[in-house]
Amino acid sequence: MGLKVCKFGGTSMADGNIILAGAKIIKSDAERRYVVVSAPGKRFGGDIKVTDLLYKCSDAYEKGDKLTFEETFKKIRIRFLNIEAEIGRTFGMDEMLDEVKAEILNGAGEDYCASRGEYLAARIMAEVLEIPFVDATEFVRFDKDGALDEITFELGKKVLSKYERAVIPGFYGLGFDGKVKTFSRGGGDISGSIVARSMMATLYENWTDVSGFYACDPRIVNSPKLIEELSYQELRELSYMGANVLHSESIFPVRSAGIPIRICNTFRPDDAGTYIVKTSTRDVRANVVTGVAGKKDFTIISLEKSMMNAEVGFVAKVLDVIGKRGISFEHLPSGIDTMSLVIDNAHLKDGVLAEIVEEMRQAVHPDKIYTHENIALVAAVGYGMVRNVGTSARLFKAISEAGINVVMIDQGSSELNIIVGVENEDCGACINAIYREFFN
Ligand code: ASP
């Protein structure tokens, strides 16, 4: 018999009725033994996620803004009391929220505060399913650099094997300092993946509010094609580029063990969904591009110098300038006498860009150094791309026929993607142009 780990995201935990629908899904399959949950998310457009309310509480506490703290905490309390009312049972939410409030006022910290949405949601789901609650701090561990500690999988197996079934809160674990520590936003997906790997699940089901992974963001392209199957690497590339169905780091725990992920829709549980597997069985001749995604707000710093190729240590010196400031780069396209660095605008605010350019000038004395701000990166991703002659020609023809100027080109060395840099305002049109060429 197989073993499935199910992760229910924020919209699948948003109110009591949806939680009951999720419980029904879990109970309908005896293989669904370990359940990871997110905090209640948005119930409707304009609603606020519990996690966002918790961050607001923590911020208000830090600033000593008592009024905002009280008002926001009240909203959180109402969310959980409403869930109890919708389910028609009490789970001790009022008392648990009193404890949470006391801890926050005791200085428990931002991560503790932010993690409580998952904690309380998991307590509810465990009661509804009548199975044990196991806290994530019992096995999800971070190392001194804040990265996931490998011991997590061993501990996870040890702790979870004691239970036939269990509910675990997503999004957090125990930091190196012994305090609650969260993953980055949307990190409940990583928690689900950790549980799947710890228990060597046969399938990791990620229950959300869409019926799978689409070839493009439906907010950008009208009714895009659903991808039935894609590889871990294709998923990583697409989610990194802004396709936000799954957290881009969530494949790492399951990848080495080859555990497939299935994206499923809590609101349409009979839909087939999307399978994410080690090696896709899709016909690469028929499916040239698997998906197209884009991300805005990057800056390109380009350097030119004659004989750059022969100058030992040139790139290292340039990278040292940003490395010293703790700034990472996203891409590094280069030629014989040119190199460019693509950096997220978030790192370059408040005059940092000008300082970096000056430091690079001093470090390597380029013939020319120039910047291009407000760039969007658009990636076409798919194993079929290198296996089909003429793919880049088709891609660039489609972009140019749409009247879009390409500022930068980067063909990934994985031969899995072609990334183009365009002006921010051309991002949507560029995605549409590539989609029309390869999917219509
Ligand atoms: N609740 C967290 C967030 O909103 C984590 C998650 O939902 O996965 O980011």
Boltz pocket constraint, residues with backbone or C-beta under 6 A from the ligand:
constraints:
  - pocket:
      binder: B
      contacts: [[A, 9], [A, 10], [A, 38], [A, 39], [A, 49], [A, 51], [A, 52], [A, 114], [A, 117], [A, 170], [A, 171], [A, 184], [A, 185], [A, 186], [A, 187], [A, 188], [A, 189]]
      max_distance: 6.0
